[in-house]
Amino acid sequence: MDRADPERDFGRVLQALDWVAEHALQFGIVAVNIILAVARQGDAVLRQEPCREEAELVARVRRLWCERDVLVVAASGNDRRTDALTVPACVPGVVSVGAVYDAADFAPSKCIDTAFPDRVACFSNTAPFLKLLAPGERITTGIFQDLGREGEGAGTSAAAPHVSGAIAALRGVGGFEEDSAACTLARLVRTGRVVTDHRSGLQFPRIDLAAAAATLPTSTGDCNFDGRVTANEIERAVDILLSRAPRIVCPNADGNGDGAVTLGEIVAAVNVRLHACPLRPVGVV
């Protein structure tokens, strides 16, 4: 986009979000990736707290989340701040993404720093309300090709697509396609590797798609395959655990299909009953 006209850029982002809301079901859209910092003419792009006053963005993010089950993912920005995120990453409900290094055998391109795996990148914005971290240095992607950088670059703009891709992978065919937006985010947050930002001491989860994909599906405990878990079905799962009933009375009590029902699967079934997700959603999302 031409950064000479912030008002126009802001309007285009709103239009893009409206388009996604109108076509999400038609095209099976589960995530939107935003790697731009946009704000109204004269407004600050960086915010030190969730920017609830951005009413137009808040309304569109809420519509995508609540009505379309679509997550909006945004880069946190490359201003080296530990107390602020860019707009729209600061918008409540947006999955804000900061960057980490994923290797140790290179010199960072944006600043002088010692790179090693899971160190928060020196350029990355973080803040207490940041949601996730992902690799963002020496990334080969079409984004940088479009910007004339020969396909390789660095930035939170490279980190955010990792999260969007992880969401798409989880919501694709493979056991998690029935997840809600909240459940998908909970999987990534709860299974992420905890990383401490050495600059501030704050801790954030770095996505671990393999760990998220190893969690139990939302069908855990759904004995009659009707898409929900009842108290009676949880009782059946407990009976199987205690060898008072055969597994056939509730095959989905065995969430991972290993032939046994465990206490962890009972807990997962309870969470599906209470939260429609085997992982209890955490934090403000």
C-alpha angles and dihedrals in degrees: 000000000000104000091201091088112047093173092056092046091050090051092050091054090052090049091049092052090049090052091052091050090053095047104031095104094042094054100028094243114180102165140030119206119208119183098169131096106223134172140159117275107286095010123120115256093206120067129188095205137027106299100228090157090073088093098172093052093042091053093050094046090049092049092051092046100043103031104029104025089232122144120217112216122194137180114248094223137253102255096113090241123150095190106045144051131200127251120290095023089065094057113112110255095025115119100233116202130201127188137253132182116252099196142033104214101086143062113247112253100217103046145355107281144130108254123209133147115293095006108136106251115253092236097049123110115225133174137172089268097051110126108202147358128220138170111289111162128085091003120165110216143141088246090073092042088058088052092051097251097126093252100294128091149121138249144094084279085071093046098052096061089058088063094044089050092048090053091050091048093051094045093047125089109305112086103299101069091107093056120121121232090257093051093048091052091046090056092053095043097045096044097041120114110254111242125187116218100230090207096060109009091240117139127221136173116253109210118258107185094184091056092046091050090052093061123103121273124247089251090071107127095009098129099177097038094239094132098256140075122231131196089251091056091051088052089053090051090051090051089054090048090052092045091245092121137026120256090246091076088070115007092176090062083080094067098179095040096235094134098256136082114227135191088251090058090050089053089048090052090051090051090050088052093049103032107015086242132087088222114061107241110243136198131008108306 
